[in-house]
Amino acid sequence: MNKVMLLTITVMLTACGPAKPTETVDELVANPARIKEIQRLCKEDRAKVGDELCMRAAAAAERRFFGDRPEQKKTQ
């Protein structure tokens, strides 16, 4: 019985952990407002947002800055 309770508590605590970022760099490149929002959140509390999402937002901003934008691909 104690082992079952311990396992149940462990599973519940694991499920309550921070969610994995679901936004890809490509999705962020297409949404500059979301990039700015994530960058603002990263400046305020990077630990809460998570390093991975902050790094994805930085990569997306870099891509947009250096010219890999969806709107450029449509006009060419």
VMD Tcl script that builds the backbone (N, CA, C; Angstrom):
set m [mol new atoms 228]
animate dup $m
set s [atomselect $m all]
$s set {name element resname resid chain x y z} {
  {N N MET 1 A 0.823 -1.192 0.000}
  {CA C MET 1 A 0.000 0.000 0.000}
  {C C MET 1 A 0.867 1.256 0.000}
  {N N ASN 2 A 1.922 1.276 0.837}
  {CA C ASN 2 A 2.791 2.435 0.905}
  {C C ASN 2 A 3.527 2.658 -0.411}
  {N N LYS 3 A 3.898 1.566 -1.068}
  {CA C LYS 3 A 4.593 1.704 -2.355}
  {C C LYS 3 A 3.676 2.289 -3.408}
  {N N VAL 4 A 2.418 1.925 -3.377}
  {CA C VAL 4 A 1.447 2.462 -4.329}
  {C C VAL 4 A 1.257 3.959 -4.083}
  {N N MET 5 A 1.135 4.358 -2.847}
  {CA C MET 5 A 0.985 5.779 -2.516}
  {C C MET 5 A 2.216 6.572 -2.925}
  {N N LEU 6 A 3.396 6.016 -2.680}
  {CA C LEU 6 A 4.633 6.683 -3.051}
  {C C LEU 6 A 4.710 6.853 -4.568}
  {N N LEU 7 A 4.340 5.822 -5.294}
  {CA C LEU 7 A 4.340 5.885 -6.756}
  {C C LEU 7 A 3.329 6.913 -7.256}
  {N N THR 8 A 2.160 6.952 -6.654}
  {CA C THR 8 A 1.121 7.904 -7.038}
  {C C THR 8 A 1.588 9.337 -6.800}
  {N N ILE 9 A 2.174 9.590 -5.676}
  {CA C ILE 9 A 2.680 10.932 -5.362}
  {C C ILE 9 A 3.797 11.323 -6.330}
  {N N THR 10 A 4.666 10.402 -6.631}
  {CA C THR 10 A 5.760 10.683 -7.567}
  {C C THR 10 A 5.224 11.048 -8.940}
  {N N VAL 11 A 4.248 10.312 -9.411}
  {CA C VAL 11 A 3.650 10.590 -10.721}
  {C C VAL 11 A 2.961 11.951 -10.721}
  {N N MET 12 A 2.268 12.264 -9.653}
  {CA C MET 12 A 1.572 13.549 -9.568}
  {C C MET 12 A 2.563 14.709 -9.566}
  {N N LEU 13 A 3.636 14.583 -8.833}
  {CA C LEU 13 A 4.632 15.655 -8.784}
  {C C LEU 13 A 5.352 15.807 -10.119}
  {N N THR 14 A 5.581 14.718 -10.798}
  {CA C THR 14 A 6.221 14.784 -12.104}
  {C C THR 14 A 5.315 15.486 -13.105}
  {N N ALA 15 A 4.041 15.232 -13.035}
  {CA C ALA 15 A 3.082 15.854 -13.945}
  {C C ALA 15 A 2.946 17.352 -13.679}
  {N N CYS 16 A 3.277 17.792 -12.494}
  {CA C CYS 16 A 3.153 19.204 -12.144}
  {C C CYS 16 A 4.390 20.017 -12.521}
  {N N GLY 17 A 5.371 19.405 -13.117}
  {CA C GLY 17 A 6.590 20.108 -13.496}
  {C C GLY 17 A 6.337 21.094 -14.619}
  {N N PRO 18 A 7.324 21.907 -14.943}
  {CA C PRO 18 A 7.149 22.894 -16.008}
  {C C PRO 18 A 6.907 22.211 -17.346}
  {N N ALA 19 A 6.039 22.816 -18.122}
  {CA C ALA 19 A 5.698 22.262 -19.430}
  {C C ALA 19 A 6.838 22.505 -20.418}
  {N N LYS 20 A 7.002 21.594 -21.333}
  {CA C LYS 20 A 8.016 21.746 -22.378}
  {C C LYS 20 A 7.525 22.784 -23.377}
  {N N PRO 21 A 8.406 23.608 -23.875}
  {CA C PRO 21 A 7.989 24.580 -24.886}
  {C C PRO 21 A 7.502 23.861 -26.142}
  {N N THR 22 A 6.374 24.299 -26.644}
  {CA C THR 22 A 5.810 23.647 -27.814}
  {C C THR 22 A 6.024 24.469 -29.072}
  {N N GLU 23 A 6.425 25.712 -28.922}
  {CA C GLU 23 A 6.597 26.580 -30.080}
  {C C GLU 23 A 7.967 26.339 -30.711}
  {N N THR 24 A 7.964 26.099 -31.998}
  {CA C THR 24 A 9.224 25.898 -32.702}
  {C C THR 24 A 9.776 27.240 -33.152}
  {N N VAL 25 A 11.016 27.223 -33.561}
  {CA C VAL 25 A 11.653 28.448 -34.056}
  {C C VAL 25 A 10.913 28.938 -35.299}
  {N N ASP 26 A 10.519 28.021 -36.170}
  {CA C ASP 26 A 9.800 28.413 -37.388}
  {C C ASP 26 A 8.472 29.096 -37.070}
  {N N GLU 27 A 7.750 28.587 -36.085}
  {CA C GLU 27 A 6.493 29.218 -35.683}
  {C C GLU 27 A 6.740 30.616 -35.126}
  {N N LEU 28 A 7.803 30.753 -34.362}
  {CA C LEU 28 A 8.117 32.057 -33.786}
  {C C LEU 28 A 8.568 33.051 -34.853}
  {N N VAL 29 A 9.302 32.585 -35.852}
  {CA C VAL 29 A 9.736 33.469 -36.942}
  {C C VAL 29 A 8.516 34.090 -37.618}
  {N N ALA 30 A 7.457 33.323 -37.757}
  {CA C ALA 30 A 6.236 33.798 -38.403}
  {C C ALA 30 A 5.411 34.714 -37.501}
  {N N ASN 31 A 5.766 34.814 -36.223}
  {CA C ASN 31 A 4.978 35.600 -35.275}
  {C C ASN 31 A 5.889 36.526 -34.460}
  {N N PRO 32 A 6.263 37.678 -35.017}
  {CA C PRO 32 A 7.195 38.571 -34.316}
  {C C PRO 32 A 6.656 39.124 -32.995}
  {N N ALA 33 A 5.345 39.277 -32.884}
  {CA C ALA 33 A 4.787 39.767 -31.616}
  {C C ALA 33 A 5.030 38.752 -30.495}
  {N N ARG 34 A 4.932 37.481 -30.831}
  {CA C ARG 34 A 5.181 36.428 -29.834}
  {C C ARG 34 A 6.651 36.395 -29.432}
  {N N ILE 35 A 7.550 36.639 -30.394}
  {CA C ILE 35 A 8.983 36.701 -30.078}
  {C C ILE 35 A 9.232 37.789 -29.039}
  {N N LYS 36 A 8.664 38.971 -29.269}
  {CA C LYS 36 A 8.863 40.086 -28.339}
  {C C LYS 36 A 8.290 39.766 -26.959}
  {N N GLU 37 A 7.123 39.122 -26.945}
  {CA C GLU 37 A 6.511 38.763 -25.669}
  {C C GLU 37 A 7.388 37.775 -24.894}
  {N N ILE 38 A 7.901 36.766 -25.579}
  {CA C ILE 38 A 8.755 35.782 -24.918}
  {C C ILE 38 A 10.047 36.436 -24.439}
  {N N GLN 39 A 10.631 37.313 -25.245}
  {CA C GLN 39 A 11.865 37.989 -24.833}
  {C C GLN 39 A 11.626 38.845 -23.595}
  {N N ARG 40 A 10.469 39.503 -23.527}
  {CA C ARG 40 A 10.141 40.302 -22.342}
  {C C ARG 40 A 10.010 39.406 -21.114}
  {N N LEU 41 A 9.315 38.277 -21.277}
  {CA C LEU 41 A 9.155 37.346 -20.168}
  {C C LEU 41 A 10.495 36.773 -19.721}
  {N N CYS 42 A 11.380 36.520 -20.679}
  {CA C CYS 42 A 12.707 35.990 -20.344}
  {C C CYS 42 A 13.519 37.000 -19.544}
  {N N LYS 43 A 13.378 38.289 -19.883}
  {CA C LYS 43 A 14.079 39.323 -19.125}
  {C C LYS 43 A 13.542 39.431 -17.705}
  {N N GLU 44 A 12.228 39.265 -17.556}
  {CA C GLU 44 A 11.604 39.401 -16.240}
  {C C GLU 44 A 11.893 38.200 -15.338}
  {N N ASP 45 A 11.727 36.993 -15.881}
  {CA C ASP 45 A 11.906 35.797 -15.042}
  {C C ASP 45 A 12.254 34.603 -15.930}
  {N N ARG 46 A 13.523 34.495 -16.271}
  {CA C ARG 46 A 13.981 33.441 -17.187}
  {C C ARG 46 A 13.755 32.037 -16.620}
  {N N ALA 47 A 13.879 31.896 -15.315}
  {CA C ALA 47 A 13.691 30.580 -14.700}
  {C C ALA 47 A 12.255 30.090 -14.873}
  {N N LYS 48 A 11.308 30.995 -14.805}
  {CA C LYS 48 A 9.906 30.617 -14.954}
  {C C LYS 48 A 9.585 30.246 -16.404}
  {N N VAL 49 A 10.131 31.000 -17.345}
  {CA C VAL 49 A 9.861 30.753 -18.766}
  {C C VAL 49 A 10.605 29.516 -19.248}
  {N N GLY 50 A 11.845 29.393 -18.839}
  {CA C GLY 50 A 12.654 28.244 -19.247}
  {C C GLY 50 A 13.687 28.627 -20.286}
  {N N ASP 51 A 14.873 28.069 -20.136}
  {CA C ASP 51 A 15.974 28.390 -21.042}
  {C C ASP 51 A 15.676 27.998 -22.485}
  {N N GLU 52 A 15.027 26.854 -22.665}
  {CA C GLU 52 A 14.810 26.368 -24.024}
  {C C GLU 52 A 13.929 27.316 -24.832}
  {N N LEU 53 A 12.836 27.794 -24.253}
  {CA C LEU 53 A 11.951 28.711 -24.964}
  {C C LEU 53 A 12.650 30.049 -25.203}
  {N N CYS 54 A 13.429 30.508 -24.245}
  {CA C CYS 54 A 14.169 31.762 -24.424}
  {C C CYS 54 A 15.182 31.632 -25.559}
  {N N MET 55 A 15.830 30.477 -25.631}
  {CA C MET 55 A 16.807 30.266 -26.711}
  {C C MET 55 A 16.103 30.163 -28.062}
  {N N ARG 56 A 14.931 29.557 -28.102}
  {CA C ARG 56 A 14.172 29.491 -29.357}
  {C C ARG 56 A 13.748 30.875 -29.813}
  {N N ALA 57 A 13.316 31.708 -28.881}
  {CA C ALA 57 A 12.919 33.073 -29.226}
  {C C ALA 57 A 14.119 33.868 -29.738}
  {N N ALA 58 A 15.275 33.670 -29.129}
  {CA C ALA 58 A 16.486 34.361 -29.587}
  {C C ALA 58 A 16.873 33.895 -30.989}
  {N N ALA 59 A 16.762 32.600 -31.257}
  {CA C ALA 59 A 17.084 32.075 -32.586}
  {C C ALA 59 A 16.104 32.605 -33.623}
  {N N ALA 60 A 14.831 32.705 -33.264}
  {CA C ALA 60 A 13.831 33.229 -34.190}
  {C C ALA 60 A 14.073 34.709 -34.475}
  {N N ALA 61 A 14.419 35.473 -33.450}
  {CA C ALA 61 A 14.714 36.892 -33.648}
  {C C ALA 61 A 15.942 37.064 -34.537}
  {N N GLU 62 A 16.928 36.217 -34.337}
  {CA C GLU 62 A 18.138 36.264 -35.165}
  {C C GLU 62 A 17.812 35.945 -36.625}
  {N N ARG 63 A 16.979 34.945 -36.845}
  {CA C ARG 63 A 16.584 34.598 -38.218}
  {C C ARG 63 A 15.857 35.746 -38.888}
  {N N ARG 64 A 14.928 36.369 -38.145}
  {CA C ARG 64 A 14.186 37.503 -38.716}
  {C C ARG 64 A 15.134 38.664 -39.013}
  {N N PHE 65 A 16.071 38.924 -38.127}
  {CA C PHE 65 A 17.000 40.034 -38.313}
  {C C PHE 65 A 17.869 39.830 -39.548}
  {N N PHE 66 A 18.310 38.601 -39.753}
  {CA C PHE 66 A 19.200 38.327 -40.871}
  {C C PHE 66 A 18.464 37.969 -42.156}
  {N N GLY 67 A 17.134 38.126 -42.168}
  {CA C GLY 67 A 16.404 38.055 -43.416}
  {C C GLY 67 A 15.656 36.780 -43.727}
  {N N ASP 68 A 15.527 35.844 -42.822}
  {CA C ASP 68 A 14.790 34.617 -43.095}
  {C C ASP 68 A 13.362 34.776 -42.583}
  {N N ARG 69 A 12.580 35.605 -43.324}
  {CA C ARG 69 A 11.222 35.904 -42.902}
  {C C ARG 69 A 10.227 35.272 -43.866}
  {N N PRO 70 A 9.098 34.805 -43.353}
  {CA C PRO 70 A 8.095 34.198 -44.233}
  {C C PRO 70 A 7.569 35.177 -45.271}
  {N N GLU 71 A 7.406 36.451 -44.905}
  {CA C GLU 71 A 6.867 37.417 -45.862}
  {C C GLU 71 A 7.843 37.675 -47.015}
  {N N GLN 72 A 9.125 37.479 -46.804}
  {CA C GLN 72 A 10.082 37.641 -47.881}
  {C C GLN 72 A 9.990 36.470 -48.875}
  {N N LYS 73 A 9.711 35.300 -48.390}
  {CA C LYS 73 A 9.620 34.124 -49.245}
  {C C LYS 73 A 8.417 34.208 -50.172}
  {N N LYS 74 A 7.339 34.828 -49.730}
  {CA C LYS 74 A 6.118 34.936 -50.535}
  {C C LYS 74 A 6.277 35.909 -51.696}
  {N N THR 75 A 7.059 36.970 -51.516}
  {CA C THR 75 A 7.163 38.012 -52.544}
  {C C THR 75 A 8.215 37.700 -53.586}
  {N N GLN 76 A 9.065 36.742 -53.356}
  {CA C GLN 76 A 10.131 36.472 -54.313}
  {C C GLN 76 A 9.685 35.566 -55.416}
}
mol reanalyze $m
mol bondsrecalc $m
mol representation Tube
mol addrep $m
